[in-house]
Amino acid sequence: MTEEEKPKTKETADDKEKKRKMLGIEPVETQHELMLKSRTLKYKATAGVIPLKDEFDETEAEIFFVAYTLDDAGNNSQRPLMFVFNGGPGSASIWLHMGTLGPKRVKMQDEGWMPAPPYTLESNEHTWLDFADLVFVDPVGTGYSRAAKEELDKKYWNVKGDIESVGKFIRLYLTRYQRWSSPLFLAGESYGTTRAAGLSGHLVEEGIAFNGILLISTAVQLRPIFFEIGDDLPFQLFVPTYSATARYHNKLDEDLQKRELHNLLDEVEAWSENEYTVALMKGDKLSEDERHQVAEQLARYTGLSLDYVLGTNLRINIHRFCKELLRSENRSVGRLDSRFKGVEAIAVTEVPEFDPSMLAIKPPYTSMFNDYARTELKIETDLTYEPLNTKVGENWEWEKGKLPNTAESLRSAVAKNPFMKVFVGQGYYDLATPHFATEYMITHMNIDPELRKNVTMAHYEAGHMFYLDVSSLTQLQKDVASFIESSLDD
């Protein structure tokens, strides 16, 4: 019987998975010129993968990256180099890449609302390429990054494996592109701040020290932002953002509605960390009179009805708040950005049908990156780019079932490298990582008093991805430019 005559066995799903399709290309370099209002930037883009190999030189995974280096920077090795990633877990770096730092930006409405399709890119007047070379990193399972086999996913889809694999990528990049002598920075958003804080401690032990860490919408601890029965901390820390949101949507009493946002938040934060915290600490020991007093104030600050607040036992869950605030209008507010409104089909459900702030950005960013990857970066592949891979999040393994806390790793890195500065940026309308929760995380890191000056915090009147708002985007670039300069002064 010839080979042609032998019966063909049908390839199973497992067989296909064992031969998982990967990008498998050498990085592609392209030259670009960015015409801005006051200047022209000539730069090189490098897009491709760096393989992660085992001790037998077998590829276990590929990490996709896009790097931008300025052409006329003189000695490039002395120019600041910034590694950038988003969070999830399961998110590619597309959001920071195409929304804030990169040379091109997805065109949205000025406040960040979704535009009408078809979508377009625009030159990014606020690109960080002005003051640093940029490397956007997609962790394994996101973007075009893949593990070679399904059984290897679990090696990377956990806190330790994620930090170690991105750390290995950074070491390989510094070697391949001869950047060991460059001033180094990390920038992460959301769970990317968990990763950045962890990397700062992990890599300093590997001989890689950073000049600065940039935390955008911070989650260096997850306990303060995860609602669990019996844990009152998140309920206390979310109230100021509930109040900012209610004010934005004109749901507060007239006297509060007229207050400046900062002034209102100072009052709500003081109440939340004092009277409200004490009341929740008492639990069932709280008297009925005390309960009503706290409920009245909580209703006043959140724009919700007294009956609703009493029905929650003084504990308002974020998802229920997003639905309840505008229930009478058949609208919900966004979790990532509570300025956004979602159209609700059924008013009687307890939680929103979807997050309008997430759905507003996913189509424009996904479409434009796929177009940009082929037309400008010259990546030729039929592989699906995963901007937000839910499979990663669903299969993520939390260490010993606990929520991670990489704040200690960051504290340790600052102690070991006292020249390292930390920038923390937060949006007032962020219900994913609220600003008051971030302040709690930072002030509970136990940083040595002499080193607390290394930490700078800035606030913006937008949401989790506050750079979607053009005024916040403008201010963020100025703040970061100053931070980079101050980080290099030492």
N, C-alpha and C positions, 0 to 999 in steps of 0.2 A: 504493500500500500504506500503510495507516495504521500508526501507532506500535504499536497493539495487535496488528496482523497480522505485524509483523516478527519473525523468529525470535529467540528469546532465546539468547544465548551463555552457557554455563555459567561462573560465576565461578571462576577458578582459585585455588589456595592462595596464589599470589603476589599476586593481586589482593586477596585478603582481608588478606594481610599488609601490603600498602600502605595499607590502611584499618584498621590495627590499632586495636582497641578500647581506649580510654583512659577514665579516670574523668571528666575533662572537666567538673568542677563547681566552682562557687565554694565556698570554705570555709564550713562550717556551724558556727554557734555555738550552744552549749547551756549552760544553767546547772545547777550541781550543788551538792549539799551532802553532805559526807562526815562521818558520825558516827563518831568514834573514842572510845576509852575515856576519854581525858582532855581531848579538845578536839573542836571541830567546825570543819571547813574548808569555806568557801564559795568556789567557784571556777568559772571559765568554761573550757569545753573548746572548742577550735577544730580542726576536722578537715577536710581537703581537700587540694588540690594547688596548687603554685606552678609555672607553666610556665617552662621554659627555652627562650628564643627565640634565633634566629640574627640576623645583622646585617640581615636583610630582614624582621624581626618575625614570622617563621614559627616556630611551636612545634615544637621538636625533641624535647622530652621533658617529662614531668610528674613532679614529685617530690611524693609524698604525705607528709603530716605530721599529727601530732596534738599540739596544744599545750595546756598547762594553765597558767592564770594565776590567782593568788589574788585574790579580790574585795576583801578588806579590807586590802590591803597599802599603802594610802596612795598615794604616788607610784610607780606601777608601773615607771616608767622607771628608777628607782634600785634596783629589786629585782634580785638576781642572776638571770641567764638562762642556762640550760644546754641546749645542743644535744646530743642523745643518739642513738647508733646502735650496731647490732651489727656483725658482720663477715662471715664467709664465706670469700671473696667470694660473695655471693648470699643473704645473710641479711637479713631485715627486722628492724626494731627491736622486734619483738613480745616478745622474751625479756626485755630490760631493762624494757620498758614494762609488761608484765603480770606480771613476776616480782620487780621490785625498786623502781623509782622511782615508778611511777604510783600514782594514788589507789586503784585496784582491782588485786587480785592473784589469779591462778589458784590455787585451793585445792589443795595437794598434801599428802601426808603430811609430818610435821614434818622428816624427814630429806631430803625431796625425792623420795621414791618416788611412782610413779604411783598415784592413787586409782582406785577403781572408777567407771566411767561410770554415769550421766551426770555431767558435770563442773560445777563451780560457781565463781563469783567470790566473793571476800570483800573487805571493806574492808581496805586495806593500812595497818596501824598504823605501818609503817616507811617510808611514802612520803617522798620528798625534796621534795615540794611544800611542806613545812614551811619550808624555808630557800632555795628557789629556784623560779622559774617554769621549766617544762620543755617542750622541743620535741623530740618523737621524729621522727626522719627516716628514711625508707626510700629508699635509693639506687636509681637507675634499674635496673629489672629485678627489684626486690623489692617485697613488699607490693602496693600498688596503683600503684606508680610504673612508668611505661613510656616507652620511646622511641617516637616517632611512626611510625617505619618500622624494619623489621628491619635494614636496612643501617646505621642509626644506632646500633645496639647497641654496635658495636665502638668508637664514639667514647667510650662511658662504661665499657666493661668492660675497663679497664686501670688501672694505678696512677695515672698522670697524669690521665686523663680523669675518674676517680672523684673524686680530690681536687679538681679544678677545678670539677666539677659541684656537689658538695656545698658547696664554698666559695661558688659563685655563689648557691646556695639560701640560705645564711646571710646573704649581703649583701642579697638581696632581702627576706628575712624581717625583718631589722633595719630596712629602709626602710619596708616596708608596715605594720609594727606599731609603728613609732616607738620602737625600742629601742636606738638607737645609743649612748645615754648609760648603758646598763645595765652593771653588772659582768658579764663574759662567761666562761662555762666550756664546756668540751667533755668529754663522757664517751663512751668507746668500749670495746667488748668484743672480744677476740680480733683478727680482722683489722680490726675497728673501731679498735683501738689503732694499727695501721699507718696507718690513715686519719687518726686524730686527731693523731698525731705529724707527719704530712705536712701537715695543715691548719694546724697551729700555725706552721710555717715559711712556708707559702704565703700565709696571710692576713696575717701581720705585714708582709709586703711590700706587701699591698694596703691597709694602713692599719687593719687590725683586729687588736688585741692582746687576749689573753686573760688573765684573772686566774688561771685554773687549768685544768689538763688532768688528767682522771681516766682512768687506764689500768686496765682490768679484764681480767685474764688476758692478759698482754702478749705482743705479737708485733711489736715495732718493728723487729726483724730476723727474717728467716725462716730464715736458714742454721742457727742453733743448734737449730731444732726440726724440720728436714727431713732425713730420713735419705738420704744419698747414698753410693754406693760410693766409698771412698777418703777420705771426710771423717769423721774420728773424733769431732769435737766433740759432736754430739748424743748419741752413746753415753755420753760422760762425764757429760753434763748431765741425763740421764734417770734415772740410777741412784738418786739419793735418792728420787725419786717411786716407783720400783719398790720400794724398801725400805719406804716408808710404806704402800704398797698391800699388800705381803706381811704387814706387821705387822697392818694392819686385818683381813685375812682369816686371821689366826692361822697363818701359814706360815713364820715365822721360828723359829730355835732358841729354847729357853725363856729363856735369859739376855737375848737381844735383845728378845724378846716382852714382857718385863717392863719394859723401859726406857720412860721418858717419850718421847713422839714427838720433841720438840725436841732432847732429849739424843741420841737415836739419829741424827737427821738431821745434827747437828753432826759426829758421828763419820764418817758415811758421806760427807758432803760433803768433809771434810778428806781422806779416803782417795781419793775420786774425783778431786780436783783435784791430787793428788800422786802416789801410787804407781800408781794406775790410768792416769792421763794419761801418765806416763812409759812405762809398759808399752805402751800403744797407739802411742805415738810411735816405739817401736823397730820396730814392724811385724814382718817376718820375722826380724829380728835378735834377737828375744826368745828366750832360751834355753828349753829344755824345762822346767828346774826353775822358772825365773821364771814361765813360762806356767802351770804347775800351781799355784804359790803364788797368783797373781792369780786364777785360776779358782776356787780354793777360797774365797777371800774374796768374790768376786763372787757365787758361789752362796749363801754364807752371808748376804749382805746382800739378795739378791733373792728368796730362798725357792725358787729353782729347783735342779734336781739338778746335781751336778758334771758328769755326762756331757753334759747338755744344754748347759751353759755352754761346755764344751770344744768341743762340736760347732758352736757359733756363732762360734768363733775369738775369744772374749771380747767379742763385739759383739752385744748383744741388741736386736733391732728391736722397737719399741713394739707393733706389731700382733701379733707372735709372742708377746711377753710376755703380752698380754691374753688370749691363748688358752692359753698354757702353764701359767700359775700355778695354775689350777683345773681343768686337763685331767682329772685323775683323778675329778673330781666331775661331769664333763660340763657344766661351767660356764665362762663367760668373764667377764672384768672389763671395765668400761666404759673407753673412751678419754677422753671428756669428764669422766667422774667414775668413778674406779676403785673407789669404794665399791659401785657398782651391779654386780649379777650378771646375766648372760644365760644362758638355757637353750640349750645346744648340742645339736643333733640328732646330729651326727657328731663323735666325739672325735678322729678321725685327721686332720682338716683342719689346715692350718698357721695360719690366721687365723680370727677370730670370724666367725660368720654375719652379725652386726649389732652395732651399738653399743647396749647396753641403756640407757645413760644418755641417748642421743639419743631412742630410741624411747619412753622413759618420759615425755618431756615434749611431744613433737610433737602427739599427739592432744588432750591437755587444752588446750594453748595455742592450737592452731588452732581448735578448736571454740569456745572462750570468746571469742577475739578476734572471730570472725565474728559471734557473737551480740551482743557488746558494741558492735561497729561500727554495727549496725542499730538496736538497742534503745536505746542510750544516746547514741552519737555522732550518730545519725540519718543515717548514710551509706546512701543507697539506690542500689545497683548490683548487677548480676549478674556483674561482673568478679571473677575469682578473686583472692583475696588470697594472695600467694606468701610464706609464712613463710620458706622455705628453697628458693630456686630453683636446682636443680642445673645448669640450663642456663647460668647465669651463671658458675659455677665451672668448668664444662667448657670454656667458650669464653673464659675470662679470658686476656688477653694480658699475660704478664710482660715487662717492658721488656727488650728485646734478649735474651730467654731467661734473664734473671738473676732471682734471688729479690730482692725489694725490701728496702731498708734505709732506713727513714725516721727512724732514730735520729739521724742527722746533722742532719736537718731540725729535730728537737726540740731538739737541742743548740744549733743556731743560733738558734732562737726564744728559748730561755732567755738566750742571750748578748745578743740584741737587746732583749729585754724582761726584765730581771733581776728584775722584780716577779712574774713568772709562776711559780706553784708547780705541782708535779707530784705526784699521788698514784698509787701503784702498788699494786693489790690482787691477791693470788694465793692459789689454793687448793692445799693440800698433796696432794690426790688428783687433780690435773689432769694427765692424760697427753697433752693437746693442746698446752698451753703450760706446761710444768713450772716450778715456782718457781725452781729452781736455774738453769734456762736464762734466766729473766727477770733474775735477779741478774747473770748474765753479761752480758746485753744492757745493763743499766743501768750496770754498772761499767766497760763498755768504750765508753761514749759520749764519753769525753774531755771531760766537763763541767769547766769551770774550778773549781779548788778552792774559791774563794769562793762559788760558786753551788751546790755539792753539797748544801748545807743546804736548797735549794729542793725536793729530792726526798724524799718520804716513802713508805715501803713497809710494807704490812700483810699478814699471812698469816692464812688461815682454814682450819679443819679440814673442808674439803669439796672439791669439784672445780672444774672450769672455770667453771661457773655456780654458784659457791659460795653465792649468795643463795638457792638452792633449799632449803638447810638453814636452818631458822628461827633457830637460835642464831647462825649466821654472818650472816644477814640483819640481825638485831638489832644485832650488833656493827658491821657495815658502815655502817649508818645513823649510828651514833654517831661512827665514824671520819670519815665524809664531812662530817658537820655541823661537826666540829672543823677539818677541812681547809678548808672554805668560810670559816669564821670567820677562820682564820689567813691565808688568801689575801686577805682584805679589810682586814687590819690595817694593811698598808703604805699 
